[in-house]
């Protein structure tokens, strides 16, 4: 039988269609017809040999959001290319489309054939997009966490892989929160209002939170059950009272970490071969599981010898001393790791602080005999690395020279890990960058023996504006304070260099403050600090000045107020009732005429002063020490000022010379994790009375204004203060959520050169929140929580000595550029005395309480504490007191 060529052609076309059906799926059947030697919608079958065609055209259907040329590019096919139909070229093109993950339907069809040319059509359907996401069965906080983890938002494409990923992430998230049996179902519903979009419902059934009922341990002899359970930090029995604040939920990942902690504990005690041979978690009931562990402890190993190989910089004897591990010691793998890499004085830091950045040390168990292990410390010292360049990224506040002057790492210097860490601390101390987001790292280049230092910084607002108002005995008291921490005084008269409305960039501090109650009270202050005076060395210059005027209250003001309360019937049981009643016209029962009576121009206290200080960073005993010297002049003018015990009328002057030695090594000024700060200061006036011929004893015993004026014309005193703080991390100091123990000790003494010339100013006002206000006249306020303000130094008992001891626990809740928040609990003790001779550092009044601190960049530090005073002071028990805190104490 003779077969025509046209029949053979049609047979091959049918074969191609069959191949395409296997590769791309079966599309809608279309009628095949021929016109002018062109076959439209040819039926292609698999049988027979493929024919080779030239692609004459490609058309795309079903995709409206993409350009045709982009879709054609995905396929890998081009017009003019010769392919086999059916054949591998079309199969590969279909696979390429599927790999894009963008399409739910892929079909490649032959639209028409003419001779040896073929026209193709890509019939595609896009994956649906998300129009709405609903979270069902979760709390608002959990929803927020899941949104951050999934990143699923309207407009995203939805594929089966994405649905599986959602299910996996959600179930892992809740398993980590103790919901071990949590399940997630992802439902997709077509959104009828939007073409090719779906509503995604994420349905979560958390079930009950799973807790640990009991932990059963077998095979342990060296470590007791209690010791092993203590080693497990996250997997704890729910009834373990010794771990009442520890996690009780069962989390699989935490359990795996705890198993490693058990092995590390055995290794620490020399049991090198210890292992957990079996573990299982069994349901106790719907809410609890039992945990079973079987341990094989092995034997205890000891070190038989330690030898060093490859060391040339330091002799083996020096390395032995640094390592601190000797022959006969227990083989403690944890201690070995700490002494070789982790500790500040580890072997690694001995090299890294001397430029050997490419140094490597590998401890090898070279010989094991019985229970003895010989260690061979194989070392590659490499060459010393020098710093090639220091790159600063993210600084948009300071001139770059201001940042670079704080660095201990400079181009051309030998690399030092210690200097790199210190540079990070110094940058954090400036307060202009977020210490929680600093990314400071070395990028070594071993080929040329150099290293680049990359400083990734994130600027933060550090200027502060304080606007506050309060109610005093003479009405509203307002305060406005502006603190610019990045001031540039040299640009003050060059507006073109301003950043914003003020000259900035030099890291200087300029503060201006005003507080007023109209004619009753006014206070103004101005200060300037340049931490690098001259710009070449870290020598500081500070200048400050202040003026204040306080007017007394006329006695008729109190008399009329008292009589008004009597007449109005608002006086019960011997105490005035301060209610809100129209009888008074105001809260305290006085009207406008009483305000006029309140002002008494014949009673006032005026103070003014100026201080100039110069500081220097020391290099001995170490470069954390600073020395400050200052001189100040203060002027006091009093008239009928009955609120001071020693002096009511006259003018007093003082010239004070002071020196301060301090050391500060804290790592972060806002939330400190480690370090300490100490300060010892001595301020004194010249002892002029020792050289005069006046009868000071007689003047001190003469109770007249003339005698007081002569006695206190020039104020004399000496003032000694010691302040100390230490910060000890109780959890990982390099972690974000570090629990910190802060301890504090303060002592202050105010003495005189002449026993008859006791200073009426610069005394200590002790008790309460420690915030200075308009009613603490020429005194230094000292906080002592749990007691009322000034409880230890009431009128007539001025404080000339005090002490204060504090222990606080801090835990961070938020550490971000916008806010720093941490709660605290404290125990505190302190006292005050009316003379230095009565000072007793062991006589303290106790208190305890809790509080919170909040730092906002534009406002500064603020907080609230509740304290309970346990002891009685001047006949009154401290009791329960709330204290408000504004500003950061030393």
KEVEX-881786 format. One record per residue (C-alpha): x, y, z; residue in three letters. Coordinates in steps of 0.05 Angstrom, whole numbers, plus 5000, padded with zeros to 4 digits. Example, Ala and Ser with C-alpha at 12.3 -4.5 7.8 and 13.67 -1.06 7.14 Angstrom:
# residues 2
524649105156ALA/527349795143SER/
# end
This chain:
# residues 890
500050005000UNK/502750684981UNK/502451235032UNK/502051965009UNK/506652505037UNK/500652895062UNK/498352305104UNK/505252235135UNK/505152975153UNK/498352925186UNK/500652315226UNK/506752675253UNK/502553285273UNK/497952835314UNK/504052555350UNK/506453255368UNK/499653425398UNK/500052795442UNK/506952985468UNK/504453685484UNK/498553395523UNK/503453005566UNK/507953595578UNK/502954155587UNK/496153845600UNK/490253795554UNK/487254455531UNK/480554595501UNK/479454205436UNK/479554635374UNK/477554455303UNK/483254315254UNK/482654615185UNK/487054795126UNK/487355435086UNK/492455615032UNK/497255045051UNK/496955265124UNK/494254785176UNK/490755125234UNK/490154805303UNK/493654175279UNK/492353535316UNK/498953245338UNK/500152535361UNK/506052185392UNK/506851615343UNK/511951685289UNK/518252085284UNK/518552825302UNK/519153345248UNK/523853935251UNK/520754625245UNK/523055335248UNK/519255765299UNK/515956295256UNK/512156635313UNK/510356595387UNK/504056865419UNK/502356915493UNK/495456815524UNK/492656895594UNK/497857355624UNK/495958085626UNK/501058345676UNK/507258165637UNK/510258395572UNK/510257835519UNK/517657885508UNK/518957755582UNK/514557125581UNK/517856885517UNK/524656995550UNK/522556535607UNK/521355965557UNK/528355985527UNK/525455945456UNK/526556475403UNK/523556615335UNK/527856315281UNK/530055735325UNK/529355035295UNK/526154525341UNK/523253825339UNK/515753745346UNK/514653355389UNK/521353405423UNK/525553595484UNK/525654345467UNK/518254425483UNK/518853995546UNK/524554425571UNK/520655065557UNK/514754805598UNK/519254625656UNK/522355315655UNK/515455625664UNK/513855165722UNK/520455335756UNK/518656075756UNK/513055915806UNK/508756455775UNK/503656025738UNK/498355525758UNK/497355295686UNK/502555195632UNK/500754945562UNK/504855025498UNK/500754905435UNK/502154925360UNK/497555455332UNK/498955325257UNK/503954995210UNK/505955205140UNK/511254795107UNK/517154755154UNK/514955335196UNK/510855295260UNK/507255825301UNK/506955705377UNK/502255955430UNK/503755965505UNK/497255865542UNK/498656075615UNK/494756235678UNK/497856655733UNK/498156425804UNK/492756785843UNK/494657395884UNK/492757535956UNK/487258045965UNK/486357956041UNK/489657566098UNK/485657346159UNK/488757056222UNK/483856626261UNK/484956346330UNK/490756796351UNK/491657396396UNK/493458096371UNK/500658036394UNK/501357346362UNK/498257626298UNK/503558176295UNK/509157666305UNK/506457216250UNK/505757806202UNK/513057966212UNK/515257246203UNK/510857086142UNK/511457736105UNK/504757566071UNK/501258196048UNK/495858365996UNK/498758335926UNK/503357745940UNK/502557135896UNK/499656505929UNK/502655835911UNK/502255135942UNK/509455225966UNK/507655876000UNK/501655546034UNK/506154986060UNK/511155486084UNK/505755866122UNK/503455226156UNK/510655046176UNK/512455736203UNK/505955816242UNK/506555126275UNK/513855236292UNK/512255916322UNK/506955636369UNK/511255036386UNK/516455526409UNK/511255836455UNK/509655166487UNK/503754966442UNK/507054326418UNK/500554056388UNK/498654696351UNK/495954596280UNK/495155076222UNK/490555036162UNK/491155516104UNK/484755626065UNK/484156005999UNK/477456285977UNK/476456625910UNK/475257365917UNK/469157485873UNK/470358235872UNK/477458185844UNK/479857785784UNK/484757225799UNK/485457415873UNK/484056995935UNK/482457116007UNK/487356736051UNK/484856486118UNK/490256226166UNK/486455806217UNK/490355626280UNK/488355136333UNK/493455216388UNK/490654676433UNK/493154676504UNK/500054926523UNK/504454326539UNK/508354326604UNK/513353846635UNK/510353406688UNK/516452996708UNK/523552886684UNK/526152176694UNK/533652056690UNK/537351386688UNK/544651186686UNK/547351786724UNK/551951696783UNK/556852276781UNK/551452806775UNK/545152746816UNK/538252826786UNK/537753506818UNK/544453736789UNK/542353506719UNK/535553846725UNK/539054486748UNK/543354456686UNK/537254436641UNK/535455176634UNK/529155136592UNK/526154456607UNK/523554466678UNK/518454086718UNK/512354516730UNK/512354376805UNK/519754516816UNK/519455066870UNK/526955206863UNK/525555436792UNK/519155806806UNK/520856356756UNK/523755906703UNK/520355666640UNK/515555076650UNK/512954986580UNK/515854436536UNK/519254686473UNK/522654166429UNK/528354626407UNK/529654836479UNK/529754096500UNK/535153956448UNK/539254536474UNK/538454276545UNK/540953586525UNK/547353926498UNK/547954306564UNK/547953646601UNK/553653376558UNK/557454026567UNK/556653966642UNK/559653276641UNK/565253506596UNK/566654066645UNK/567753556699UNK/572453136656UNK/567452626629UNK/569552686557UNK/565652086532UNK/559052246565UNK/552952186520UNK/545452126522UNK/544051436495UNK/536451496495UNK/531252036505UNK/523752066496UNK/517852516509UNK/511352166529UNK/504552466538UNK/502452466611UNK/495652776595UNK/492953286547UNK/496853856579UNK/503253526605UNK/508853086582UNK/514052656618UNK/521252686595UNK/525752076598UNK/533452106593UNK/538451546595UNK/545651766605UNK/552151396595UNK/557351776636UNK/563851426617UNK/570151536656UNK/573652166681UNK/579752406644UNK/585852796668UNK/591153196630UNK/597752836625UNK/601553376586UNK/600754026548UNK/605554186492UNK/605754776443UNK/607354706370UNK/608555266320UNK/609355836370UNK/615056326357UNK/612556996384UNK/611556766455UNK/615356206489UNK/611655596515UNK/612655796587UNK/608856456576UNK/603256096540UNK/602855576596UNK/601956146647UNK/596556466605UNK/592955806592UNK/592855636667UNK/591854896654UNK/597154416680UNK/599053686681UNK/594453296729UNK/588553766722UNK/581653496705UNK/580453516630UNK/575454086630UNK/573454236558UNK/569454846578UNK/575355146615UNK/579954976557UNK/575455356509UNK/574955956556UNK/582455996567UNK/584055936493UNK/578756386462UNK/573256686507UNK/576357026568UNK/578957736564UNK/585857476581UNK/585356846538UNK/591056596494UNK/587456836432UNK/587157556458UNK/594557546474UNK/595657486399UNK/589657876373UNK/591558486416UNK/598458476384UNK/596458476311UNK/596157726298UNK/589257736267UNK/590557106225UNK/592656706286UNK/589556006294UNK/589955516352UNK/587454806349UNK/587954376413UNK/589053656392UNK/588453036437UNK/595052756415UNK/595352166461UNK/590051796503UNK/592351266552UNK/587351016604UNK/584451616638UNK/589952096614UNK/589952556554UNK/595952926526UNK/594253586492UNK/598153856434UNK/596654596422UNK/597854676347UNK/598655406330UNK/599055816266UNK/601256516285UNK/601456836216UNK/603657536202UNK/601658156240UNK/595958526207UNK/595959276199UNK/589759696190UNK/588859906118UNK/582860366125UNK/577260536174UNK/570460616140UNK/564860976177UNK/557860846152UNK/551261146178UNK/553961786209UNK/549562366189UNK/550062786252UNK/557362916270UNK/563163156229UNK/567162536213UNK/573262796250UNK/569062806313UNK/567662066307UNK/574761896286UNK/577862246346UNK/574261756392UNK/577161146357UNK/583060736382UNK/583960416314UNK/587360826259UNK/590160666190UNK/597360416195UNK/596660156267UNK/597359426284UNK/590559096293UNK/588359026365UNK/581858696387UNK/582159066452UNK/582659736416UNK/576859556371UNK/572359396431UNK/574560036465UNK/572860436402UNK/565860146402UNK/565060366475UNK/567561066463UNK/562761156404UNK/556960916447UNK/558961406502UNK/558061996456UNK/550561866457UNK/549662036383UNK/548961316358UNK/544560736378UNK/549060256417UNK/544359676406UNK/545059726330UNK/552459856322UNK/555859366274UNK/563359436282UNK/567458896249UNK/574258756218UNK/574758526146UNK/581658186140UNK/585558096076UNK/590557536089UNK/593857606021UNK/596858286036UNK/596758236112UNK/591958816123UNK/585058916153UNK/579559416140UNK/575359656200UNK/568059756182UNK/563860176230UNK/556460086216UNK/552960626257UNK/545760866263UNK/544861586285UNK/539661756337UNK/536762416361UNK/540262626425UNK/537963346435UNK/532863456490UNK/527163946499UNK/523763996567UNK/517264386574UNK/513664266640UNK/508764616685UNK/506864486757UNK/502764786813UNK/506165116871UNK/503765506931UNK/503666136889UNK/500665866826UNK/503265546762UNK/510765416756UNK/513265336685UNK/519965096658UNK/523165086589UNK/529864756577UNK/533664646513UNK/539664176510UNK/543664126446UNK/548663556449UNK/551763646380UNK/553164396383UNK/558564746343UNK/560665406372UNK/565565566316UNK/559865546266UNK/555466006307UNK/556766596261UNK/556766186197UNK/549366036181UNK/551165676116UNK/554265116158UNK/548165026202UNK/544764346204UNK/537564566214UNK/536665196254UNK/542765126299UNK/550265016287UNK/551664276295UNK/556963756283UNK/562463856335UNK/559463436391UNK/559464006441UNK/553764086491UNK/549964736500UNK/544264796550UNK/539765376566UNK/534165346617UNK/528965816646UNK/524065686702UNK/519066196728UNK/512966316770UNK/512367036745UNK/514467516800UNK/514766986854UNK/520366546827UNK/525366596769UNK/531366176752UNK/535866196690UNK/541965776673UNK/546865706616UNK/552265186605UNK/557264976552UNK/561764366548UNK/567064206496UNK/569663496508UNK/575663616461UNK/577764326474UNK/582464526419UNK/580563916378UNK/587163536386UNK/586863206455UNK/581162956499UNK/581663556546UNK/574863836564UNK/572764556578UNK/566264716614UNK/563165386630UNK/556565496666UNK/552766076697UNK/546166146734UNK/541666646767UNK/535466546810UNK/530766966851UNK/525766706901UNK/520667156934UNK/517666997002UNK/510366937019UNK/506967477060UNK/504367227127UNK/497567557113UNK/496667067056UNK/496666477104UNK/492466857156UNK/486867017107UNK/486966317078UNK/486466017148UNK/480866497169UNK/477066357104UNK/477065607118UNK/474565727188UNK/468866177164UNK/466965707108UNK/466665097152UNK/472164737115UNK/476164567176UNK/475163897209UNK/478663567267UNK/484064097270UNK/485964007196UNK/484064427136UNK/480064087081UNK/482864247013UNK/476864076969UNK/474264366904UNK/468664846924UNK/465765486897UNK/466565776967UNK/473965856952UNK/473866046879UNK/479865576871UNK/482664926897UNK/486365226956UNK/481165736978UNK/484066396955UNK/482066896902UNK/485867416862UNK/486467886922UNK/490067336959UNK/495267286903UNK/496768016913UNK/497667896988UNK/502067286974UNK/507467696940UNK/512268016990UNK/517968406957UNK/521268487025UNK/522667737029UNK/527367456977UNK/533467016963UNK/537767166903UNK/543366716879UNK/548166776821UNK/554466406802UNK/559366216748UNK/563865606742UNK/569665446696UNK/572564746693UNK/578164396656UNK/578663636650UNK/583863166624UNK/583662426606UNK/589262046642UNK/593561466618UNK/595261216688UNK/593060786724UNK/589160666659UNK/585861096607UNK/578861036637UNK/581061556689UNK/579662296682UNK/581762886724UNK/577663526730UNK/579464186762UNK/574564766769UNK/573665436801UNK/567065786816UNK/564466426846UNK/557566456879UNK/553667046905UNK/547867016954UNK/543367596974UNK/538067507028UNK/532767957057UNK/528167727113UNK/529167017087UNK/526266617144UNK/526865947109UNK/534365867123UNK/536165667194UNK/542966007201UNK/542166647160UNK/536267097141UNK/539267767118UNK/545567987084UNK/550167847025UNK/554767247022UNK/560267066973UNK/564366446960UNK/570166256916UNK/570765506910UNK/576465086881UNK/575064366864UNK/578463746839UNK/575263096817UNK/578362426801UNK/573761946766UNK/573761296728UNK/568361066680UNK/568360396643UNK/560960276632UNK/559159996563UNK/552560366550UNK/550161006583UNK/542660846574UNK/542260106591UNK/548759906622UNK/550559166623UNK/557559166652UNK/562959636677UNK/563460116734UNK/563960856750UNK/567461176809UNK/568261906829UNK/572162236886UNK/571462996890UNK/573963526938UNK/571464246936UNK/573564786984UNK/573765526995UNK/580165867018UNK/580565847095UNK/580766607101UNK/578066617172UNK/584366267197UNK/588466877178UNK/583767417204UNK/583467757272UNK/575967737283UNK/572867407343UNK/569066867305UNK/566666527367UNK/563367157392UNK/560267307325UNK/557366597321UNK/554066677389UNK/551267367374UNK/544267277346UNK/543667937308UNK/543068097234UNK/549468517237UNK/553367937267UNK/550567437217UNK/552267897159UNK/559467967183UNK/559967227199UNK/557566987131UNK/560367537086UNK/565067017057UNK/562666297061UNK/567865777082UNK/567265027076UNK/570264397048UNK/566163857014UNK/568363137003UNK/564262646961UNK/565161936939UNK/560461596890UNK/561060896861UNK/556960446816UNK/558259746791UNK/554359356738UNK/554558596738UNK/551058206682UNK/547257606711UNK/545857326641UNK/549457366575UNK/552858056574UNK/553158066499UNK/545757886491UNK/540158386481UNK/535958186541UNK/541058206597UNK/539058186670UNK/543758666707UNK/545458766781UNK/547259486797UNK/550459666863UNK/551560376888UNK/554960716946UNK/554961476959UNK/558061867016UNK/558162617025UNK/561363047079UNK/560863807088UNK/565764097138UNK/568664767157UNK/575665047167UNK/573265437228UNK/568765077278UNK/565065737291UNK/563765867217UNK/558965317193UNK/556565427122UNK/549065557114UNK/549565357040UNK/551564727001UNK/548264267053UNK/544963607035UNK/537363557028UNK/536262807037UNK/530062377025UNK/524862246972UNK/525862266897UNK/532062706896UNK/529463196845UNK/531363916858UNK/525964436858UNK/524765156874UNK/524165026948UNK/531064726962UNK/535265346973UNK/542665286957UNK/542764546977UNK/544363896942UNK/538563416937UNK/539862686952UNK/534662146936UNK/532761626987UNK/526661256964UNK/521261007012UNK/521361667051UNK/518362347038UNK/522462907006UNK/527163207057UNK/525062707111UNK/532162647137UNK/533663397137UNK/527563797159UNK/527964537178UNK/533164647232UNK/536763987216UNK/541064157156UNK/544863567128UNK/552463607134UNK/553762867121UNK/549962307087UNK/550861607061UNK/546861187013UNK/547460456991UNK/543360146935UNK/542359476900UNK/538059456838UNK/536058916788UNK/534959176717UNK/531658806659UNK/530459126590UNK/523559136559UNK/525259576499UNK/531959786471UNK/530960186408UNK/532660846377UNK/525861136395UNK/525760906468UNK/529460526522UNK/525060216576UNK/527059776634UNK/523659596700UNK/527559526765UNK/527059276836UNK/531359566892UNK/533459536964UNK/536360166992UNK/539160457056UNK/541861127078UNK/541761677129UNK/543762407141UNK/547062767200UNK/547563487223UNK/555163467230UNK/561063087202UNK/562962847272UNK/556362457278UNK/557262097212UNK/556461337219UNK/556660937154UNK/553260337188UNK/547260727215UNK/542260667157UNK/534760717146UNK/532260177101UNK/527360147043UNK/525459706984UNK/521059766923UNK/520459746847UNK/520060226789UNK/521160346716UNK/525760786674UNK/523961076606UNK/528761446561UNK/525861846503UNK/531062206460UNK/527462886460UNK/525762866534UNK/531262476568UNK/530761986626UNK/524461956667UNK/521261446712UNK/516961276772UNK/518760876834UNK/514660596890UNK/518560506954UNK/516960277024UNK/520960557082UNK/521660067139UNK/524560527192UNK/522361137232UNK/525561827219UNK/524062407267UNK/518062027295UNK/514961837228UNK/515561167193UNK/517461187120UNK/511760747095UNK/509260737024UNK/511461296977UNK/511461426902UNK/517261796871UNK/517862126803UNK/524562166768UNK/526762666715UNK/533862646690UNK/539362136700UNK/543262126765UNK/550662006768UNK/
# end
